[in-house]
Amino acid sequence: MYIENRLEELGIKLPIPAKPVAEYVPAKQTGNLVFVSGQDCRRDGTLLYEGKVGKEVTPEQGAEAARQAMINAIAVLKMHVGDLDRVKQIVKVLGFVNSADGFVQQPMVINGASRLLVEVFGENGKHSRSAISANELPFNTPVEIELIAEVA
């Protein structure tokens, strides 16, 4: 329960993952890879922020939203694998940022998610990543995060 203890040390209580609002599953495994569907920045059922980063949402708030989206992704991963100590490594993060026209700091926003993975999983949390601008995201969330993890 090393990872669970680490989450507790960081003051993070994983939420119960929300049920999908459309036709998809929260996580899908093939071999040792688990693909976690896109997660937004809801906490207790409410988005932390709404709108475009660089307009209604500051880059710092966007990074906080990305961190919360990653907490939600880790919760889905835990629901799927049962024990987070089964996670051998985080392989890939795909981050979408609901970006205002001219906003080009998507990597800094998604750093909020990437930093959390290293805080939680240490070296095994280092991952490849894409940080993509989006014109709109579902429910007007400022970020959406997908995750691919290798499990034992």
N, C-alpha and C positions, 0 to 999 in steps of 0.2 A: 504493500500500500504506500510505496514511496511517493508516487505522483499525487495520490490523495492527500498525503501529509503536506506535500509541497503546496498544493492549492490552499490548504488550510493556513499554512504559514503566510501566504500571500493575501489572506483574507477573502478568498474567492469561494463562494458556495455555488456549485453548479446548479442551474435551474433544471426543472423537468422540461425536456424538449417539447416545443409546441407541435401539435399535429399539423401535417401539411395542409395548405389551403388549396392545393391543386392536385393534379394527377402525377405524383412522384413519391418516392420513398425518401426518408431522411438520410439514409446511408445505404450503400450497396457495396458488397465485398466480392472481389474476384481474386482468387489465390490469397496472397498475404496483403493485398492492397485494399484499403477501405476508402471509398469516395464519399465524402460528406457533402450533401446538397447545400446550396447557397443559404447562408444565414444572415439575418439582418440584426439590427442593434436593439432589439426589444429586451427590456428588463421588466419582469412582472407584467408582461402582456402589452407594454406601451413602448413605443420607439423613444430612445433617449433624445434624439433630434430628428427633425424632418427638414427636407429641402436639399438644395444644392450646396456643396462645399465651395466656398469662394463667394457665396452670396448670403443665404440665410444661415449657413453653418460655417464657422471658422475652421481653418485647417487643424487647429488643436482639438476642437470639438469633433471633427471628423476622425482624428486619431483615437479619441476616446470611444467613438462609435465603432471603429474598427476593432478595438480591444473587446468591447462588449459582444460584437458579432463573433469574435473568435472564442470567447467564453461559451457562447451558444453552440458553436461548432464542436468544441471539446465536449460539451454535454451530450451532443448527438453521438459523438465517437464513443463516449463512455456507455451510453445506452446500447450501442451496437456491440461493443467488445466486452462489456461487463467490468473489466479491470483495466484501468489505464496503464498499469505496469506492463501490459501486453504490447504497448506501443513501442516498437523498436526504433522508429524514427518518423519524423514528419518529412514527407517527400516534397510536397508542392502546395503552395497557397496561391489561389487566384482571387484577387481583390478587385472589385468594381467600385468606382467612386462616382456618385451622382454629381457631376461637375458643372459649375457655372461656365459660361463662355469665357475663354481665355485662362481658365484655371489649369495649371500644368504641374501641380505638386502632388499628384496621386501617390508617388512612392512614399512621401512623407506621411500621408494619411494612413496608408496600409502598414507603415512601420508600427503603428499602435497594435496591430495584430501580431506582427512578426516578433516584436520584443516580448510579448506575452508568451509566445511559444518557447522562446529561449529561457525565460524566467521559470516556466513550468517544467520543461523537458530537458533543460541544459543543452549540451552539444547535440543531443538527438532531436532538439527542436529546430536546429538550423535547417533551412529548406530552400528550394528553388521557388521563384515567385514571379508573378506578373501583377502589375498594378495598372488597371485599365480605366480610362475615362468612359463614363456612360452619360448619355443625354438625359435619360430618365431611369429610375429604378422602381420596382414594385412598392406600392404604398408610400412612395415619396421618401423612402429610407435614404440616408446619405451614403451608406456603404452596404455592400453584400460581399460575403466571404465564402469561398469554397475551400475545401481541405482534402488532401490525399495523404493517408498515413500507411506505413508498413507496420503490420502487427505480427506477433509470434503465434 
